[in-house]
Amino acid sequence: MKTKKCLILLCLLCVLFSSCTKPQKTYVIGVSQCSADIWREKQNAELRIGAYMHDDVELRFAAAYDSDERQIQQIDSLVATGIDLLIVAPNQVATISPAIDRTYDAGIPVIVFERKTNSKKYTASVSADNYEMGNILADHIARKLNGTGNIIEVKGLEGSSPSIDRHNGFQDGIAKHPDIHIIGTAQGDWTEQSAYFSVKNMLAGLSPSAIDGIDYVFAQNDRMAMGARKAFIEYQKSNPTARQQLPLFSGIDGLSGPNGGIRLVCDSILDATYIYPTHGDQLLELAVDILKHKPYKKENLQVASLVTIDNAKALSTQAEEADRQQAYLDSLHNKVSDYLELLRNQRMINILALAAIGMLLVTLVLLYLYYLQRTRINEERQQIEHKKLDLYTEISHQLRTPLTLMEGPLTMLDKDEEFHNVSKEKKALFDIVVRNTHQLSTLINKFLHEVTDEKLNTADMPSVEIDVPTSAATHADRQDDERPHLLIVDDNDDIRHYLRTILQDRYEIAEAADGMLGLEQAHLEVPDLIISDVMMPNMNGLQFCQNIKNDLATSHIPVILLTARAMSQHQIEGYEHGADAYITKPFDERILLSRIINLLQIRRRLRTLWSTSSGTPSTSATLQPAVSERESSFMKKLNEIIDQRMGDSELSIEDIGSDIGLSRVQLYRKVKALTGISPVELLRKQRLLRAHTLLRTTDKTVSEVAYTVGFSAPSYFTKCFKEEFGMLPGELNSK
């Protein structure tokens, strides 16, 4: 019951933390474009730029590609998805109005931009004066032709409000100049291709003299002006007798960029263009003001301007700078979005970590309660032993059951191929849950194991006084320990835990949280192998490795460096600091285990070689890399000290350690690691080898030889000699 209450409390905490991340209200704005072209792409980009300043705004775009039916369907679909406001550029004046009316009647604000609608059911409108554009271009053409000449007009999509207004303004402007004649009108649909075919067909119906008399072509946008120009160039190539001078061309839009109208005027491809402003950012601000019930103007007229060769270069420079600023803003926004996503992921990780900590606290509370209950019933242990066992079984069940229900599904999910197709962020969160679940499982299992041992010891065995030796003596008497000792040095708790998890079944593990603590631990423990991270506070892994290799007491210990630095120069740097192996993160645990096994096997092979009479290892190619100059020098010096003081029967390990510069514990561990035998055994072995030589090469008696090599009792010498060589000392010369 207590367990259930604790778990319920933990769930409530998770819900509380999750509620702190509730997102703000989002306004959804639908954008219905009548077409998809560079002008509208620029406007859409500006709308997105405007949305960067409003975290509570979501944009949904749709393009009708000049289809009335498609735009009507798209508007109805946007409304059905639950938009809060509609921005629409109607394809044609009359046909789109019913869909706009339905949206307005549904209580959704509507902004009509760039084009007009027959209906008055809209919240606000944003447009430029298309009539004025046509009229101003007519005046420019009249000035360019000095009041006389022939021109043709290329119209936009029939029925669209910009086409109608630009045509009316152009016609009224040309009417002021009686000596300028519009000799033809071509019908396009705003695309370059439509203008090309329309003008090509027009030229096919005109006489060569009439075509040669065309002085100017006015197209209602820049793309159609380029299509008309292409038709004229093609006509001239196919008619060698035609006038080779092209008429002048002008359009409307005046976009920036390599293929924009402003650049075309700069390059004298077009004579003029008229900037038709996009101002998507201002359009977005108007939409936000409407949604947030701020003051706004219903009718908004945008200011436009004529572009000629006189001002094209300056306008191009300004436009290109604006484009660069927009691209830079886009880049900044993308970075901010990435940071926010990282922040959201970090928040989720923190929640999961708190949940894991909460479960651990619940477990510790339960275990503490268990200890209290165990202490309380210990006074009547004989009478309630059976109840005690039942209590232990129940607690064990209560702990292992939720762990099983956690680990089992996690293992199944990990094996599910479909689950591995989730995003990296979700997979990372999953891995964190798995790691902390395994950590909790390991802690509980260890505790339960200890409880089991303690229970058996206290319940079934009498109390015994044990004389615990000092730590130095305990470490020094490690010769009976069969499992190699490993030291893990890493400032990351999870990494240390992970390494301990995969290694503890084979090895005895010690840990240190940084290089300084690792150095102290290495001197205290003198492990068989060290695994160290490179990037650590206080002392990094390279400095730590160098200190290990430069210290006589620890220089023999193999060091494996684990690091995220995978470049070759980093690996070279690791080996230059004395590392025996260099493994980059992330690593396969099988690779680490193989490397550890190989290094320990090489050390075990060397022990046999170090324990030979010469005291010098083999120069075998397979073993030589593991033999450092420092270890050779150490063994040489050790053998020299033994040779020089061998005759002293009072010679102790402390004396040898003092001569060589190591404590008794350090000398013991180093000699044991290098030779596989203790210093006492090595000293006895060297004495026996010297005795063997003396008995073969001199006339000394057994007793004399025994005293010469440091044995205080000939009988003990005889016993040791027989154990070493399988014969008595007196039998040596008889063979």
Residue, then its C-alpha position, 0 to 999 in steps of 0.5 A: m500500500k505504501t508503495k502504491k501511494c509513493l508511485i501515485l505521488l511520483c506520477l502527480l509530480c511528473v504531471l506537475f512538471s509537465s504542466c509547466t511546459k504548456p505552450q502559449k495560444t497559437y494563432v493560425i493564419g491561412v495564406s491563399q495565393c492565386s499563383a506560385d511565382i517569384w513575386r509570391e515566393k518573395q512575399n511568402a518569405e517576407l510573411r515568414i520573416g514577419a512571423y519570426m517576431h510572433d511566437d504565437v503565430e502559425l502560417r499555412f500556405a496554399a497556391a492555386y496556380d491560376s486555377d479558380e476551382r483550386q483556389i476555392q477548394q483551398i480556401d474552404s480546406l483552410v477554413a475547415t482546418g480551423i484557421d483564425l484569419l485568412i489572407v487571400a489574393p483572388n485569382q479573378v475578381a468575380t469567381i473567388s468572391p463566394a468563397i471569401d464571403r463564406t469565410y467572412d460569414a463564418g466569423i473569420p477575419v479576411i485580408v484581401f491583398e494585391r487583388k480585388t474582390n466584388s464583395k465588400k465582405y472583408t476585414a481589410s485590404v492591402s494593394a498597390d494602385n494598379y491603375e496608376m502603374g499603367n498610367i505612369l508607364a504610359d507617360h514614361i513610354a511617351r517620353k521615351l518615344n518623344g510623343t510618337g510611335n507604335i506600341i503593343e500591350v501584353k495583358g495579364l490573366e483575363g478577369s484579374s483585377p491587376s490586369i484590368d486596372r493596369h490596362n485601363g491606366f495604360q489606355d488612359g495614359i496613351a490617349k493623352h498622346p495622339d501620335i502614339h498608336i497601340i497597334g495590337t494587344a496580346q493576352g497572357d496569363w502572367t507567365e513568360q510562356s503565355a506571353y511568348f506564344s501570344v506575341k508570336n501569334m500576333l507577329a505571325g498575323l502582322s506584315p513585316s513592315a508593321i512589325d518593323g514599325i513597332d517601337y515599344v512593347f508594354a507587358q503587365n509584368d516583367r516575366m511576360a515582357m521577357g516572353a515577348r522579347k523572346a518572340f521578337i528575337e526569334y522572329q528576327k532570326s527567322n527573317p533576315t530582312a527584318r529590322q535587327q533593332l529590337p523594340l524597347f520592353s517594359g514590365i511591372d514587378g521590379l523584383s531584386g535578384p539575378n533574374g528580377g526586373i531591377r537587374l534586367v533594367c540595369d543590364s538594359i534588357l528591359d527599358a523600365t519596370y515598376i516596383y510592385p511592392t510585396h511587403g509581406d512583413q507589413l501584411l503579417e503585422l496587419a493580420v496580428d493587429i486584427l487578431k489581437h484587436k488592435p487599431y488598424k486601417k481597413e484600406n491600405l495602399q502600398v507605395a510603388s515606384l518606376v525603375t529606369i536606367d537612371n535609378a536602377k543601379a541604386l535600387s538594385t544595391q538597396a534591394e540586394e542589401a535587403d535580401r542579404q539582411q533577410a537571409y541573415l535574419d532567416s539564418l538567425h531564426n533557424k539557429v534560435s529554433d534549434y536552440l529552442e528545440l534543444l531547450r524543450n528536449q532538455r526540459m523533458i530530460n530533466i523531467l525524466a531525470l526527476a522521475a528516476i530520482g523520485m523512484l530511487l527516493v521511494t526505493l530508499v524510503l522503502l528499504y529504510l522502512y524495511y531496516l526499521q522493521r527488521t531491527r524491531i523484530n530482531e528481538e523476537r527473531q526465533q519466534i517470528e523468523h517465518k514472518k521475517l522471511d515473508l516480509y523480506t519476500e514481499i518487499s523483494h516482490q514489491l521492488r522487483t515487480p515494477l522494475t520488471l514491468m519497466e525493464g521488460p517493455l523497454t527491452m521489447l521496444d529496443k528490439d522493435e524495428e519500427f521503434h528505431n525509426v523514431s527521431k534522434e531526440k526521442k531515441a535519446l530520451f528512450d536511452i536515458v530512461v533505459r540507462n536510469t532504469h538499469q542503474l536503479s535495477t543494479l542498485i536494488n539488486k546489489f542491496l538485496h544481495e547484501v541484505t541476503d548475505e547479512k540475513l544469513n550471517t546474522a540469522d544462522m551464524p554466531s557472532v564472531e570478533i574479527d581482527v580487521p587489518t590496516s588498509a595497507a596490509t589488506h592491499a598488500d596481501r592481494q596475491d590470492d585475488e584472481r580477478p584483475h583490478l581496474l580503475i575507472v577515472d571519469d567525471n561523468d557519473d553515467i559513464r562510470h556507472y556504464l563501465r562498471t556495469i559491463l566490467q564488474d562481472r569480470y573485474e574488481i572495479a574502483e572509481a575516481a571522479d577526476g584526474m587528481l582523485g584518480l592519481e591518488q586512487a592509483h597510488l593507493e590501489v595500484p590497479d592492474l589496468i586503468i580506463s580514463d576519460v581525456m576531458m576532465p576537470n582539475m587534471n585531464g586524462l592526458q596529464f593523468c596518463q603522463n603522471i601515471k607513466n612517469d611515476l615509478a610506482t605506477s608506470h607499469i599499469p596499462v592505460i586506456l584512454l576514452t575520449a570523444r576526440a576522434m581526429s588522428q592528431h588527438q590519438i597521436e597526442g594520447y600515445e605520446h602521453g603514454a597511453d597503451a590504447y585509445i578508444t573513441k566515443p561512442f564505442d562498442e563494449r566488445i571492443l573495450l573488453s577485447r582491448i582490456i583482455n589483450l593488454l592483461q594477457i600481454r602483462r601475464r605473458l611478461r610475468t613469466l619472462w620477468s621472473t627468469s634469472s636474467g631479469t630481462p624480458s624477451t625482445s619478441a616482436t609481439l611483446q616488445p611494445a608492452v615493455s617500457e624502458r622504465e620497467s626494464s630499468f626498474m627490474k634491472k635495478l631491482n635485480e642489482i639490489i638483490d644481487q648486492r645484498m643477497g648475502d644479508s639474511e636480515l634483508s627485508i622487503e622494506d629495505i629493498g623498497s627503501d633502496i629503490g624508492l618505493s614503499r613496501v605496498q608499492l613495491y609489492r604491487k609493482v613486482k607482483a604485477l610485473t612478475g606474477i610473484s611477490p618480492v619475497e618469492l622473487l628474492r628467494k628465487q634469485r637466492l636459489l638461482r645464485a646458489h645453483t650457480l655456486l654449487r656448480t662452479t665452486d667447491k663450497t659446501v651446501s652450508e657455505v652456499a646457503y649462508t652466502v646467498g642469505f639463508s640463515a638455516p641450511s635445512y630451510f635452504t635444502k627444502c627450498f632448493k628441492e622445491e625449486f629444482g626437484m633435487l637436493p643441493g648435494e645431488l647437483n654435482s653428482k649428475 
